[in-house]
Amino acid sequence: MMISKTSIYIYIILVTRCLIYGFIKVSSSAYHIIHNDHPIQEVFGFLRENAPRYQSPPPPPILLSNRIQGTTSSAPTNPFAQFNPSYGAHFPTGGVAICAMAPPTCENSVYRTMDGSCNHLDNPALGVANSRYGRLLAPKYGDGISSPTRTLTGDDLPNARLISLVVFGEMDVPDPQFTLINMQWGQIMTHDMSMQAGGTQARKHPTRCCTDDGRLIASNEAPTTCYPIIVPPNDPAYSQVGTECLDFVRTLTDRDIKCLYEQGPAEQLTAVTSYADLSLVYGNSIQQNSEIRAFQGGRMSVDQRNGAEYLPPSRNASIDCDAAPPGEVCYQAGDIRVNQNPGLAILHTILLREHNRIADVLAKLNPHYNDRTLFQEARKINIAQYQHISYYEWLPIFLGSENMLKNKLIYKTSTKNFINDFDSAIDPSVLNEHATAAFRYFHSQIEGRLDLVSELRSVLGSLRLSDWMNRPSIIEVGDNFDSLTRGHSTQPEELTDINFDREIKHFLLRRNMPFGSDLRAIDIQRNRDHGLASYNDLREFCGVKRANRWEDYSDLIELDVIEKMKTLYASHEDVDLTVGGAVEAHVAGALAGPTFLCILTEQFYRTRVGDRFWYENGDSLTGFTEEQLSEIRKASIARLLCDNGNQIASMQPQAFILVSKSNPVMPCADIPQVDLTKWIDQKPFEPTSDTLNAIPYHYGK
Ligand code: HEM
C-alpha cells in the first residue's frame, strides 16, 4: 500500500511539473559571458592564483625508458611487445590507480602522443592520462581533505536515491528535434575526455560495498573506498526485491598514489587524456595502443565476421562483459567502457572502421608510406573529422551556436581559413564540475528503447537497453548493426529535462537481475564523493545572483521543484551542483540552464584552445594544408555513418536532427565526402636513422 501511494505521489507531481516546465525558457542575457569581453586571466584570476599545480607541475615520475627499442616496420608484429613498463601501460583496472608519466622535456613532434603528454611543450604533463581533474572552485569535503561532502552544519546530506526519486522524474518524453545518435555522440565525447580512476563504469567492480543480494556490508568490514547508496524504505522499485544498498566505490585521488600528491585537499584522477583526441579509439598509452593496432598498412586490429570488420576481442571476456553464454563476443578498444551499451559499441566500431578506411585510401594514394606514417596520418585525419563534427555539428545543439560564436568556441570562417587560437596559458584538463555534474545532465537524453530500423525507415523491432548493457554481441546478430545505426539516427532521443529513463533509473547494469542501479542517484553520490562546491557557489561563480534564501532560486527554478528540494535539504546552501544545475530552466537556444551552460562552455573552450594539435590550427609542422582543411570541414556524422555501416545506403544529411522535409533521407552518395586525394604525396615528417633515436618513446610511433 505504501509503495503505490509513494509512486502515485511522485508521478502526479512529476506530470504536473513537466507540463509547466517544458514551456519555460530563460533569456540568454542571464548568462555571464566568460571569454568575450574579459580576458580569461581576468575573470578566472581566482583560478590562476589558486592553481599552483598548474603553474609549477610536480616533477614527473621516474621514466622507465626514453628510447624506442628497434624501428617500426611494415611487418605485422608488435614492436612494443618487449616494452613492458610497470605503470601507465595497460588498460585501467577497477580499484587501481596509476601514475601519469610525462617526460621532463618535449620534442616538437608532428603527431600527438598517445597519452596526451607534450601537447603543451612547456608543461608536458598537462591533459595527460592518469592525472588530476581540473576544478573551478575549491572542493568542499566533509573533513576539508577528502571525505564526502556534508551539510553546512556537518550532517549527512539527503539520501541520493531519495533525491533521484523525488526531484527527478522518469517520464518518457521524446525530443521533438534531436535523434538518439545525438545522445550517443555525447557519450563518445565523454569517454574521450575523462574517466574517473579506479572505476569501471560498466563491468562489475571488484570492490563490493553491498552483497550481491543488495545487503549493506558493515562499514568495519567493507573496503575504505566504499560509499554505498542506501535505499530508502518503501522504495518504489528496490523494496520489491528487498534491495537495501546500491554499490558505490569512491574515485581514487592523488592521495591514493604517492607519486602525485603534494599536500592539501584530495583531487580525483582521470584515467584518460583530456584532449578531444579519440583516445577511446587509439588508447591512452603506447602500450594500450599497441595491443589494438594491426602494425600493417597503418590499420587498427579488427576481426572479420560475415564480411564485416568488428572490434578485436577482449582478452578477458568473462570479466569485461556480462556475456551469458560463454564465447559470446566481447570487445577490446582504446577505452574499457566500450561494451557498456549497444549504441556505444556501434559508434566505437564506426570510428575504428573510419580509421581503417582512411588508412586503406592513403595506402593506395601514397604507396611509399610505411605502416607508421599511414597509421599516424589516418589517425590525424580521423581525429580532425571527429573534432569538426563535435564542435560544428554536435556541440551547437547543446551550447547554442550564438553562445559558441560569442565565446570563441567556433568561428564563422571561409572553408580554407586557419584559426590559430592555441593559447598556452589555458589548462586543457577536464574540470571536475564538468565531468561530475554538468556533462552528466545529458544522461537525461538516454532512451531505454533502442529501435531497429530498415533502409525504408520502418521500425522492425526494438531492444530493451538494460537487457544488452555489457553484452555487445547483439550488434552482430543479423542486420542489427545497420538497423540499430539507422534506429539511432531515426528515433528521437529523450528530451533534455528532469526526467531520466526508467532503464537507467532502476535497471542500470542489472546483469539479468530484476533491478539494477540508479544512474541519477550515482551522479548525485559522485558529486559528493568528489566534494564539488555547492550549486549556490557555482551559480555565483557563473555570474548568476547568489541565493540568500530558498525563494531566490525562483529566478531559474520552478517553485514546486524548490518546494521539493526544501523538503529534502536542510538549507538552500546544501543543494548539490548535480541537482540544482539540472533543474534550472534552459537558456534559449541551449540544452542547459545558465550554471551548467557556463561550466560546459568553459570546458569546451579549454578543450579547444588548450590543444596545440587542434585541427584548424595552421601550424606548418602539425597542421593541415588549406586544401586539406577545407576537405575536413565537409565531414559530417551522416557521412561517417554511411561510410562505415555494413550496408547503409541512405541517411538524412543532418543525422543529429530528426528526419523532416528540410532534412530528408537521401542516398549516401549525395552527402558531401572528404576528398582524400588532397593527401596525395603530402610527405609528413619521416624519421631517419639519425633522428630515430632522438625521438622519445612516448610519441606513439
Ligand atoms: C546509454 C548511455 C549512457 C550510459 C548507460 C551511461 C552510464 C554512465 C555510468 C555508469 C557512468 C559512471 C557513473 C559513476 O560511477 O559515477 C557514467 C559517467 C559519465 N557519463 Fe554517462 N552514460 C551514458 C551516456 C552519457 C551521455 C550521453 C553523456 C553526456 C553527453 C554522459 C556523460 C557522462 C559523464 C561526463 C560521466 C563521468 C565521466 C568521468 O568518469 O569523468 N553519459 N555514465
Boltz pocket constraint, residues with backbone or C-beta under 6 A from the ligand:
constraints:
  - pocket:
      binder: B
      contacts: [[A, 182], [A, 183], [A, 184], [A, 185], [A, 186], [A, 187], [A, 190], [A, 194], [A, 195], [A, 196], [A, 199], [A, 201], [A, 202], [A, 270], [A, 340], [A, 341], [A, 434], [A, 435], [A, 436], [A, 439], [A, 440], [A, 442], [A, 443], [A, 445], [A, 446], [A, 504], [A, 519], [A, 522], [A, 523], [A, 526]]
      max_distance: 6.0
